[in-house]
Amino acid sequence: MTVLTTPAGASSTRTPDEAPRRQRAARRPKMLSNLFLVALILYFALPLWWLLVASTKDTTSLFASPHGALWFGDGFHLVENLRALFAYDNGIYLRWMGNSFLYALAGGLGSTVLAVLAGYGFAKFHFKGRNLAFSILLGAVMVPATALVIPTFVLLSEMELTNTPWAVILPSLLNPFGVYLMRVYAAEGVPDELLDAARVDGAGTFRTFFQVALPLLRPAIVTVLLLSVVATWNNYFLPLAMLSDSTLFPVTVGIGLLQGLAGANNGGGESLWMLIVVGSLVSIIPLIIAFLSLQKYWQGGLAIGSLK
Amino acid sequence: MAAQTDLRAAPPPPRERPGARGSGRPAGGWRQREDAKGWLFIAPFGAVFIVFLVAPLAYAFYLSLFTKGLATGTKFAGLDNYTRAFTDPAFLKGLWFVVKFSLVLIPVQMAVSLAAALVLDGMTSKFSRFSRLMMFVPYAIPAVIGALMWGFLYSPNFGPAQQLFGFFGLDAPVMLSPDNVFGALMNVVTWQWAGYYMIVIYAALQGIDPSIYEAAKIDGASSWQVALRIKIPMVASALVLILVFAVIGTLQFFTEPQILGRISNGAIPPDFTPNMYAFTTAFAFAQFNYASAISFSLGAVVFIGVYIFLFATRKRGSFL
């Protein structure tokens, strides 16, 4: 943007007393901005606040709360609700959480490793057919993932792999966008001079990759890892289609199952609704903690895809 | 990131050496052998790509060419399933819904996230950092849970709307009625994704060299002008990227209507979106051939739609 920066020095006509006036004028927009932010926070926090409050109620006040849906009911029943949740159906909820961890970590780590390797390969090697392969990859970014679910189900059921953890983990390894992100980042973030220097010093292709390139790729790796862990953890369609044994469900499908049961029960399912509420609360905690603690990585990393 | 500023500058500096061989790097067989090793890095992903993208699509296409009847067994039907899909009122209605939904939802979502990103970009306070996080949190929450929470909040009997309207002696509106379900779903999706989009735009805004703003201010540009003429054009590629993802995501709408459908008293039928229809066809009616045709058609519609969109907005330096 050098074009825009050139007039900076040339047309500087600002007088000294202009600055305070500007500051005063700037105060009102600032208040408007803050009001806007307050409105945003209220909106985005509303469901979470409701969930937090609702988890402390008992079934009666969940549906007919003396102080309304957005305030605490009579008594504090969170611990008792948690106990009921973990005891439900021989502790199946904890299994669901465990399954979610397994699928999200295996799928997320696996797809990240594949994306790092492929992205680096695309960015730093000029092999024959590279441009064609990369065009195909970009085309794949545009294929909606859910359109693949039923075809993949049919294919895996031929191999008798449906209703196993593999049916969820293996398709989650496919992350074309992750490869795209890694390629963009590696092209800029790993200077060729450094790689050449490492090779001149006698390091082989793979040693150069592990010792020179990998540390430089760290912000992109954390971002791709987080994105793919979230995508796998939050996925509903794929495990819903693949799994029929409820002990293999991840927590999203498990809670969906409870909701289906409660909805079908019309009234008799009221105690299930309490479990759904408190189960929802517990299920969102791990990812929120992950995002809060890894802030400094993903906040910058999320810009990668839009840089080119 | 330097590439950020290339957006409008006339000749973007070469990001890659055009034809690496012979451009100042060691030439000869060593270089070629080295470059061929690129395939080793790509191979693991390539294998997954073939097994879980190419093979399912090919197999689904193959399956979609057959029909299975109780009396007739499986027999070759050519493109009959596709003729059936594109004349099937349930599929077409679902497709029309997601197209309509995208056309309304995406501009709203983009406006919210762009406005929030622009406001946050101009602030450095602790409060603005906190709002940024709060807005982003829904992204980390599964769509199932998001839909469940809003489902409760929508309830005319025990949701907060009941209190609000009851205070004035009115009945709360039924959010999940056939008339309101469009807006109800739009709200859930905006809540879920606006924060993520905001962060992407915000990160792009933060990458702009602030001296440009100084220069513009000195030239007498107002904050509005800076936002409209400098900031928005400079994050255009982030906006295109978001738009592409929003279109792809919305056309394959499934989880939210699937979850809310159970408490909607029929306002969200099982063939509400193409994906729900494919799911029902496959798993409730075991018609895998026809379900494959629907999935394949949906995939093709999305792919072609996005491709046309990208072609239309294509310019130097943008995504793809």
HADDOCK unambig.tbl for C-alpha pairs under 7 A between the chains (distance, minus, plus):
assign (segid A and resid 1 and name CA) (segid B and resid 5 and name CA) 5.78 0.50 0.50
assign (segid A and resid 1 and name CA) (segid B and resid 6 and name CA) 6.94 0.50 0.50
assign (segid A and resid 1 and name CA) (segid B and resid 9 and name CA) 5.43 0.50 0.50
assign (segid A and resid 4 and name CA) (segid B and resid 212 and name CA) 6.26 0.50 0.50
assign (segid A and resid 5 and name CA) (segid B and resid 211 and name CA) 6.81 0.50 0.50
assign (segid A and resid 5 and name CA) (segid B and resid 212 and name CA) 5.49 0.50 0.50
assign (segid A and resid 5 and name CA) (segid B and resid 215 and name CA) 6.02 0.50 0.50
assign (segid A and resid 7 and name CA) (segid B and resid 215 and name CA) 6.53 0.50 0.50
assign (segid A and resid 8 and name CA) (segid B and resid 215 and name CA) 4.62 0.50 0.50
assign (segid A and resid 11 and name CA) (segid B and resid 219 and name CA) 6.98 0.50 0.50
assign (segid A and resid 12 and name CA) (segid B and resid 218 and name CA) 6.20 0.50 0.50
assign (segid A and resid 33 and name CA) (segid B and resid 119 and name CA) 6.28 0.50 0.50
assign (segid A and resid 37 and name CA) (segid B and resid 131 and name CA) 6.40 0.50 0.50
assign (segid A and resid 41 and name CA) (segid B and resid 131 and name CA) 5.96 0.50 0.50
assign (segid A and resid 41 and name CA) (segid B and resid 134 and name CA) 6.25 0.50 0.50
assign (segid A and resid 41 and name CA) (segid B and resid 135 and name CA) 6.61 0.50 0.50
assign (segid A and resid 44 and name CA) (segid B and resid 134 and name CA) 6.65 0.50 0.50
assign (segid A and resid 44 and name CA) (segid B and resid 135 and name CA) 5.74 0.50 0.50
assign (segid A and resid 44 and name CA) (segid B and resid 191 and name CA) 6.43 0.50 0.50
assign (segid A and resid 45 and name CA) (segid B and resid 134 and name CA) 6.76 0.50 0.50
assign (segid A and resid 47 and name CA) (segid B and resid 149 and name CA) 5.89 0.50 0.50
assign (segid A and resid 47 and name CA) (segid B and resid 150 and name CA) 6.59 0.50 0.50
assign (segid A and resid 51 and name CA) (segid B and resid 149 and name CA) 6.94 0.50 0.50
assign (segid A and resid 63 and name CA) (segid B and resid 158 and name CA) 5.41 0.50 0.50
assign (segid A and resid 64 and name CA) (segid B and resid 158 and name CA) 6.25 0.50 0.50
assign (segid A and resid 68 and name CA) (segid B and resid 160 and name CA) 6.60 0.50 0.50
assign (segid A and resid 68 and name CA) (segid B and resid 163 and name CA) 6.65 0.50 0.50
assign (segid A and resid 69 and name CA) (segid B and resid 158 and name CA) 6.60 0.50 0.50
assign (segid A and resid 69 and name CA) (segid B and resid 159 and name CA) 5.65 0.50 0.50
assign (segid A and resid 69 and name CA) (segid B and resid 160 and name CA) 5.30 0.50 0.50
assign (segid A and resid 70 and name CA) (segid B and resid 160 and name CA) 6.57 0.50 0.50
assign (segid A and resid 114 and name CA) (segid B and resid 44 and name CA) 6.24 0.50 0.50
assign (segid A and resid 114 and name CA) (segid B and resid 45 and name CA) 5.16 0.50 0.50
assign (segid A and resid 115 and name CA) (segid B and resid 45 and name CA) 6.90 0.50 0.50
assign (segid A and resid 117 and name CA) (segid B and resid 41 and name CA) 4.96 0.50 0.50
assign (segid A and resid 117 and name CA) (segid B and resid 42 and name CA) 6.36 0.50 0.50
assign (segid A and resid 118 and name CA) (segid B and resid 41 and name CA) 5.23 0.50 0.50
assign (segid A and resid 118 and name CA) (segid B and resid 42 and name CA) 4.22 0.50 0.50
assign (segid A and resid 118 and name CA) (segid B and resid 45 and name CA) 6.31 0.50 0.50
assign (segid A and resid 121 and name CA) (segid B and resid 38 and name CA) 4.70 0.50 0.50
assign (segid A and resid 121 and name CA) (segid B and resid 39 and name CA) 6.95 0.50 0.50
assign (segid A and resid 121 and name CA) (segid B and resid 41 and name CA) 5.09 0.50 0.50
assign (segid A and resid 121 and name CA) (segid B and resid 42 and name CA) 5.86 0.50 0.50
assign (segid A and resid 122 and name CA) (segid B and resid 38 and name CA) 6.98 0.50 0.50
assign (segid A and resid 125 and name CA) (segid B and resid 35 and name CA) 4.75 0.50 0.50
assign (segid A and resid 125 and name CA) (segid B and resid 38 and name CA) 5.07 0.50 0.50
assign (segid A and resid 126 and name CA) (segid B and resid 20 and name CA) 6.76 0.50 0.50
assign (segid A and resid 126 and name CA) (segid B and resid 35 and name CA) 5.21 0.50 0.50
assign (segid A and resid 127 and name CA) (segid B and resid 35 and name CA) 4.97 0.50 0.50
assign (segid A and resid 127 and name CA) (segid B and resid 36 and name CA) 4.97 0.50 0.50
assign (segid A and resid 127 and name CA) (segid B and resid 38 and name CA) 6.20 0.50 0.50
assign (segid A and resid 142 and name CA) (segid B and resid 248 and name CA) 6.99 0.50 0.50
assign (segid A and resid 142 and name CA) (segid B and resid 303 and name CA) 5.54 0.50 0.50
assign (segid A and resid 142 and name CA) (segid B and resid 306 and name CA) 6.85 0.50 0.50
assign (segid A and resid 143 and name CA) (segid B and resid 299 and name CA) 6.04 0.50 0.50
assign (segid A and resid 143 and name CA) (segid B and resid 303 and name CA) 5.74 0.50 0.50
assign (segid A and resid 144 and name CA) (segid B and resid 248 and name CA) 6.11 0.50 0.50
assign (segid A and resid 144 and name CA) (segid B and resid 252 and name CA) 6.77 0.50 0.50
assign (segid A and resid 144 and name CA) (segid B and resid 299 and name CA) 5.97 0.50 0.50
assign (segid A and resid 146 and name CA) (segid B and resid 252 and name CA) 6.57 0.50 0.50
assign (segid A and resid 147 and name CA) (segid B and resid 295 and name CA) 4.88 0.50 0.50
assign (segid A and resid 147 and name CA) (segid B and resid 296 and name CA) 6.56 0.50 0.50
assign (segid A and resid 147 and name CA) (segid B and resid 298 and name CA) 6.64 0.50 0.50
assign (segid A and resid 147 and name CA) (segid B and resid 299 and name CA) 5.41 0.50 0.50
assign (segid A and resid 148 and name CA) (segid B and resid 56 and name CA) 6.68 0.50 0.50
assign (segid A and resid 148 and name CA) (segid B and resid 57 and name CA) 6.92 0.50 0.50
assign (segid A and resid 150 and name CA) (segid B and resid 292 and name CA) 6.66 0.50 0.50
assign (segid A and resid 151 and name CA) (segid B and resid 56 and name CA) 4.98 0.50 0.50
assign (segid A and resid 151 and name CA) (segid B and resid 57 and name CA) 6.47 0.50 0.50
assign (segid A and resid 151 and name CA) (segid B and resid 59 and name CA) 6.90 0.50 0.50
assign (segid A and resid 151 and name CA) (segid B and resid 60 and name CA) 5.05 0.50 0.50
assign (segid A and resid 151 and name CA) (segid B and resid 292 and name CA) 6.16 0.50 0.50
assign (segid A and resid 152 and name CA) (segid B and resid 52 and name CA) 6.82 0.50 0.50
assign (segid A and resid 152 and name CA) (segid B and resid 56 and name CA) 5.09 0.50 0.50
assign (segid A and resid 155 and name CA) (segid B and resid 56 and name CA) 6.30 0.50 0.50
assign (segid A and resid 171 and name CA) (segid B and resid 52 and name CA) 5.89 0.50 0.50
assign (segid A and resid 173 and name CA) (segid B and resid 48 and name CA) 6.99 0.50 0.50
assign (segid A and resid 174 and name CA) (segid B and resid 48 and name CA) 6.24 0.50 0.50
assign (segid A and resid 174 and name CA) (segid B and resid 49 and name CA) 6.33 0.50 0.50
assign (segid A and resid 174 and name CA) (segid B and resid 52 and name CA) 6.94 0.50 0.50
assign (segid A and resid 230 and name CA) (segid B and resid 140 and name CA) 6.58 0.50 0.50
assign (segid A and resid 234 and name CA) (segid B and resid 142 and name CA) 4.33 0.50 0.50
assign (segid A and resid 234 and name CA) (segid B and resid 143 and name CA) 6.64 0.50 0.50
assign (segid A and resid 236 and name CA) (segid B and resid 255 and name CA) 6.66 0.50 0.50
assign (segid A and resid 237 and name CA) (segid B and resid 255 and name CA) 6.89 0.50 0.50
assign (segid A and resid 252 and name CA) (segid B and resid 144 and name CA) 6.22 0.50 0.50
assign (segid A and resid 256 and name CA) (segid B and resid 144 and name CA) 6.98 0.50 0.50
assign (segid A and resid 260 and name CA) (segid B and resid 262 and name CA) 6.90 0.50 0.50
assign (segid A and resid 263 and name CA) (segid B and resid 262 and name CA) 6.57 0.50 0.50
assign (segid A and resid 263 and name CA) (segid B and resid 263 and name CA) 6.64 0.50 0.50
assign (segid A and resid 280 and name CA) (segid B and resid 145 and name CA) 6.07 0.50 0.50
assign (segid A and resid 284 and name CA) (segid B and resid 141 and name CA) 5.78 0.50 0.50
assign (segid A and resid 287 and name CA) (segid B and resid 140 and name CA) 5.90 0.50 0.50
assign (segid A and resid 288 and name CA) (segid B and resid 137 and name CA) 6.82 0.50 0.50
assign (segid A and resid 288 and name CA) (segid B and resid 140 and name CA) 6.15 0.50 0.50
assign (segid A and resid 299 and name CA) (segid B and resid 203 and name CA) 6.87 0.50 0.50
assign (segid A and resid 300 and name CA) (segid B and resid 203 and name CA) 6.11 0.50 0.50
assign (segid A and resid 302 and name CA) (segid B and resid 200 and name CA) 5.66 0.50 0.50
assign (segid A and resid 303 and name CA) (segid B and resid 200 and name CA) 5.37 0.50 0.50
assign (segid A and resid 303 and name CA) (segid B and resid 203 and name CA) 5.22 0.50 0.50
assign (segid A and resid 303 and name CA) (segid B and resid 204 and name CA) 5.67 0.50 0.50
assign (segid A and resid 306 and name CA) (segid B and resid 237 and name CA) 5.60 0.50 0.50
assign (segid A and resid 306 and name CA) (segid B and resid 238 and name CA) 4.39 0.50 0.50
assign (segid A and resid 306 and name CA) (segid B and resid 241 and name CA) 6.31 0.50 0.50
assign (segid A and resid 306 and name CA) (segid B and resid 319 and name CA) 6.80 0.50 0.50
assign (segid A and resid 307 and name CA) (segid B and resid 3 and name CA) 5.97 0.50 0.50
assign (segid A and resid 307 and name CA) (segid B and resid 4 and name CA) 5.07 0.50 0.50
assign (segid A and resid 308 and name CA) (segid B and resid 3 and name CA) 6.22 0.50 0.50
assign (segid A and resid 308 and name CA) (segid B and resid 4 and name CA) 6.79 0.50 0.50
assign (segid A and resid 308 and name CA) (segid B and resid 317 and name CA) 5.61 0.50 0.50
assign (segid A and resid 308 and name CA) (segid B and resid 318 and name CA) 5.82 0.50 0.50
assign (segid A and resid 308 and name CA) (segid B and resid 319 and name CA) 5.98 0.50 0.50
